[in-house]
Amino acid sequence: MEPGATEEGSQGRAEREPQPSPLLGRAAFMRNWGWEVVIHLNQRSCLQRRTQFGHSPSGHELVRQQWESRQAQELTLGEALDFLLECHRAAPFLFHNDATFGEIARQMVEAFLVEFPPGRRREAAFLAAHYVGGRLDRESMALSLDALTEVADLKPGDRVRTFRGSAHGVVLELWPDGRVVWQPDGTTAELIASAESLLRELG
């Protein structure tokens, strides 16, 4: 222990040590995603939305070649999501490129974070799909994924928010069964939630 440091302070620093970003996790994310599966997803999107299915003459062949060249590669999750965004922007299909590659991102993240609580896993997959679909910037996605995969070690007095930031508040009490009593800002209500359903706010 450092001179002058208290045991409690040392434990607090250890508990709040940052976790590795999930975007740095490595795997062959695209190994099971043949190009024919991508085509099928786009066909399904077109059928659901009653739009014409077809290949873009300017982008399809190039994206297919890039896709097949990366299928066996080991990538970080961040690199895989960035590549899916590039594929969306290159528009290999006439319609619904955002939905097609966003769905792949969603399923990739769901599989990669399979050991996480279901609520956090679904929200992480939602964020990844929105990033690949062009509706969320990379920094916001990265910060949100880091928060979702942080170990839930809440304490009374911690500032917290719901997954999508619709409510912010403060932790009042921790129950022995792991549930949290917290109070949303601007109210006198005391709500009960699982620790996994709240995100600790930094700063």
N, C-alpha and C positions, 0 to 999 in steps of 0.2 A: 504494500500500500504506500502511496506517495506521502511524504511528510505533510502533516496538516490535513490530510484527506480523511473523511469519516467513512466508516464502513457503509453507512446508508448511501452516501454520495457515490461511492464506488459502485455499489449495486445499481443505483439509478442509471449511471452512465452505461453499465453493461446491458441493462434491460432495454435501453433506448438506442443501442448501437444500430446504425442503419443496416437494413437487409439488402443483399445484392438485388439489382434491378432484374425483373423477369425478362426484360428485353435483351439481357446479356446471356440468357440461357441458350445453349446450343443443341441442335438436333438436325436430323435430315427431315425437316418439316414437310418437304414436298414429295417425299419418296412415294407415298401412296396416292398422289394426285396426278394421275395421267391426264394428258390433254383431252382425251375423250370424256373424262369426268367433267372437265371445265365446260366443254361443249354442252353436255347434258344439263348442267346447271343453268346455262344461259337459255337453252331451249325451254326448260321448265319455267324460268322467269317470263319468257315471252308468251308462253301458253297461259300463264296465270294472269298476265296483264293484257292479253289479246293484242299483242303486237307482232310484227313480222320478225321471224328468226332469220339470221343471215350473217355471213362473214363480211367484215370490212375489207375491201380490196386493198386499202393502204396499210392496214396494221396487222391483219390476221397471221400471215405467214411469218412475219418477223417475231411477233410475240410467241407464236408456237415454237419457233426454233429456240428462243431464249428460255422458254419454259422447260423444254426438254433437256436443254444443256444444264439446267440447275436442279433437275429432279433428284439426282443422287448426291448433291452437295450437302455438306453440313453447314448450316447457317445459324446465326443468332436469330432469336425471335424478332428482334428489331430489323435485321436484314431481310427476313422473310416478309414482314409486313411492308417494308419499304418497296420490295419488289412487287408485291401485289398492288400497291398503289401505282407503281409505274405501269403495270399491265392495264389497270383501269384507265389511266390517262392515255395509253396508246390505242385504246378502243379497238380491240380485235373483232368485236361484234357490232352489229348495227345498233342494237339497243341493250340497255340494262347491264352495261359493263360494271357499274358501281355495285349493283346488287349481286352480280356473279362473283366478283372477287372479294366483296365484303362478306359473303356467305362462307367462302373458303377461309378467310381470316377468322371469322367467328368460330368455325369448327376447329381450326388449328389451336386457338387459344383455349377453347373448352377442353381439348385433349391434353394440352400441355400442362394445364393447371388442375388436372383431375383430382388431386389430393386436397385442394382448397375447399372451403365451405361452398355449397352450391350457389348461394346468393352472390358471393364475391366472384365466383367463377363466371356466372352469367353476366355480371356487370362488366368484368374485364373483357369478355368476348364481345359484348355490345360496344365497348369503347374501341376495340380493334377494328370491328366492322365499320364503325363510323369514320375512323381514320382512313381506312382503305377506300371507303366510299367518298372521301373528300369533304366530309362534314365536320372534321375535327383536326386541329393542327397537331403536329408531332409532339411538341413540348407539353401540351395539355394532356395528350394521351399518355405520355411517359410518366408525368407526375401522378396522374390518376391511377395508373397501373401499379406504380410504386406504393401508393397509399393502400390500394386494395390487397396487395400481397404482404403488407407489413403485419408482423405478429401482433395480435390483439393483446396489448398489455396495459389496458386503460387503468387509470387511478382517479379517485375523487379529485375534482378540480380541473381535470383535463378538458380542453375544448374539443368538441366533436361535431361531426356533421353526418347527415345521411348520405348514402352512396352518390346520389345525383345532386347533392347540395341544396335540396328543397327546404331543409331545416338545419339550423345550427344551434348549439347549446352547450351545456356544461354537465359533466358527470357529477352526480350527487353521492352515489353509493354503489358499491359492488356487493352482490349477494353471493353466498357460498356456492350456489349452483352455477355461477358464471354469468348470470344476467346482470344488467346494468340499469340503475335508476338514473335518468337524466332529465334535465329541464331545458326545453327549447327557449331560445331567446325571446324576450318580450311576453312571456307567459308565466303563470304560477303553476302550470301543470307539471306533474312528475310522471314521466313515461317509463315504461319498462321495455327493455330490448335485449337481444343477445349481443354480446361483445362483437361478434362477427358482422353484425348489421350496421355498425357505426365505424366511422373513420376518424382517427385522431387528427386534429388540425395542427399544423406546425406553426411555430412562431408565436 
